[in-house]
Amino acid sequence: MAHGADALATASGNRRRNHTMFNRNRMKIGIFASNCSSGMAATKVPERWNASWANNVKLAQMADEAGIECMVPVGRWKGYGGETDFEGSTFETITWACGLLAVTRNITVFGTVHCPLIHPVLAAKQAVTADHVGQGRFGLNIVCGWNQDEFNMFGARQQDHDRRYDYGREWWEVIQRIWSGEGPFDYHGEFFHLHGVIGHPAPWGGERPIMMNAGSSPAGRRFAALHSDFHFDQIFFLEQAAERVNQTRTLARQHGRPIQVFTSGYVVCRPTAKEARDYFNYFGVEHADWGAVDRLIELAMGAGGSRSISPEVVKMAKERFAGGYGGVPFVGDPDTVAAEFKRISDYGFDGVAIGFVNFLDELPYFCQEVLPRLERLGLREPLR
C-alpha cells in the first residue's frame, strides 16, 4: 500500500518546514500526551509520569536527539478523577509547544486546539508565534470537540456531532486566510461573522504550518481527508484498520490532497516478553485507576461524547485506557514490539504517537533496542 508520506514528499519537493514529518521513514514516531500528568496511563503506580516542565524539556531533547519525528500534546482542561485525577495537571499546548520548540533543533511540536473554545483570530496569532519560535517546526492539531465536562468550564455548549465539523471547517478557513497574508478581509459564514480581519507576521518561511485532525467518526474522517495534512485515527479493532486507512487516503486523493494517517499506542518493552507482560499487569490491571477509566468512558459515551464508540469498543476501551489512553498495545520484548510496528505499517499507517508509563525511564531502551530493529525492517532510516 502506498503511504501518504511518499506522496507528500513528492508533492512538496525539498520542504524547508516540518522536515521531520516529510522524511523518508515509512513509520514515523511521535511522543503523545507528555504534557499531561500520568501521560497516557491511568495508573496509580508511583513511577507514573510526572509532567513537570523540567521533565518535558528533558524528554523533548531526548526525543530530538533520537530522531523522533514529533511531539503531540493532549488538549486537556480537566482531569478524569479517580484516585490520581488522571490528566488533572496539564500544560496548555500552544505555550507548551513554544517552550519546547525553543530548546530543540529538529523535532516537530504540535499544539492541540479545541476550535470551539479558542477564537480563530487568536489561534492564528498563537500558532504563528510558536511557528517562528521553532523556525517552521510547529504543527497545529485541531480537535472539534467531544468532552462536554470541559466545555462546561467555558460556559460553552457543543454543536451536534456532525455539525462540529462544519464549525471546524469555517474555523480552519479563517485561520488559513489570516496566514495567507492577504489584506483586511471580512468573513461571513454560518458560525463566524468577522470584519477587517488581518494578521501579521505570516508563518515562518511563507508556508503555513501543517495541520492534523483527530476524529474517528465518519464525519471526523471525512473532515480530515478534505482539510488535514495528517489524520489521527483511533482504531480499536485492527482488522478494520487497512480498510479505514485506505478509505481516508482515497477520499483525500480524490480531492487532490495527500495525507498521512497516524494512530496512537502505548509501549511496554522489556528484555523478555514475560517481563513486559508482568509489568503491564502490575500498572495496567493491579494498580489501574479504574475510577478515572470509568469516568473517561462515561464522558466518551455520554451526550457530549463521540457517537463513533460502540458498546463492543467500550469493553475493549476499558482494557486499553488503563494501559495507554485507548491506544494500540505494543507489549513485549524488542523483537515483538518491532514486529507490531511492522504490522501497523502494513495496515497502511504512516506513524504512531506513543506513550510510556514513564517516558524518561523507558524511551532510552525503546530507542536503543526497537529503533534499530525498525531500521532493519525497512521502516526507518538510520540517523545521519
Buried (B, 14 or more C-beta within 10 A) or exposed (E): EEBBBBBBBEEBEEBEBBBBBBBEBBBBBBBBBBBBBBBBBBBBBEEBBBBEEEBBBBBBBBBBBBBBBBBBBBBBBBBBBBEBBBBBBBBBBBEBBBBBBEEBEBBBBBBBBBBBBBBBBEBBBBBBBBBBBBEBBBBBBBBBBBBBBBBEEEEEEBBEBBBBBBBBBBBBBBBBBBBEEEEEBEBEBEBBEBEEBEBEEBBBBEBBBBBBBBBBBEBBBBBBBBBBBBBBBBBBEBEEBBEBBBBBBEBBBEEEBBBBBBBBBBBBBBEEBEBBBEBBBBBBEEBBBBBBBBBBBEBBBEEBBBBBBEEEBBEEBBBBBBBBBBBBBBBBBBEBBBBBBBBBBEBBBBBBBBBBBBBBEBBEBBBEBBBBBBBEBEBBEEEE
